């Protein structure tokens, strides 16, 4: 794992991010879709610049621990919420480009 940080490839996928963070691919994908880790889309592929992953690791919020939730807050991110987030990312991309 440390080798990926020392000698990173040009772009990382969610699987490589999961290896670095020591979490599952699903957790890494959720961090990406929530916007915690900056990512870029290349067609259907989601890719992460190693510098963005390092920024996440260096940030004060760069941890994977889930916050304590109250009974009023949803415990899981639903598929619908992820789709809305992805739709927002697409709109931002189209507005910029």
N, C-alpha and C positions, 0 to 999 in steps of 0.2 A: 504494500500500500504506500509506504513512504516513497517508493521509487516513482510512483506516478506524480507526486508533488515535485520531486527533485528533477525529473526528466519527463515533463508532461508532453503528451501528443499535442498537435495543433488544436484540436477540439476534443472535448470529452462528451460522451453520451451519458444518459441517466445511469447506466450500469456502472460506468467508471466512477461517477460521482458517488454512487452508493458504496462502492468499495472504499473510496477515500474516507467517507463519513462513517463507515461501519454500520450502515443501515440497509434495509431492503431496497430493491429497485423501485417499488411502489412508494416508499417513503421519500426517496430522492425525487421521484416524479412529482409527488405532491408539493414538496418544497419549491420545485421549479414552477409548477402551475400557480402556486400561491404568490409567486413573485419574490420569495425569500432569496432565491438564487437566480441571478440574471441568466437568461438563455436566449438563444436565437433559433428560429425555424429555418430549415433548408428543405423546402417541400414538406414532406411528412415527418422529417427527422427533427428532433430537438437536440441542439448542440450547445455546449457550455464552454466558454473561453476559460482556460485555466486561471487567468487573472481574476475573473469574476468569482470563481470558486474560492480562490485565495482571499478575495475581499470578504466573502461570506464568512470564511473561517476566522478572519481577523476582526470582524465586527463584534460588537458587544452582544448582539443577538445571534451570533453564529453558533447556535447549539440546536440539537435536535429534540431536546426534551419538550414535551407538550406542556402548554400552560395549564394551570389548574382551571377547570371550567365549572361554572355554576350550573344549576339544574336548568336554567333558562337558555343557556348557550348550547348549540348543537355539539355533540361529542365527536362527530366525524364530518369530514367534508363530503357532501353528497355529490353524486355524479352531475346533477343539475348545476350546483355551485361551480364545479370544475369547468363545465361547458360555458357558463357565463364568463368565467375568468378568461378562458381561451378566446371567447368571442371578443372580449375587451382588448386582449392582446392583439388580435387581428385588426381591430379598428384602429388602435394606436399605430400599428405598423403601416396601415393604408394611409393614415393621416400624415405620417412623417414622409412616406415615400411617394 
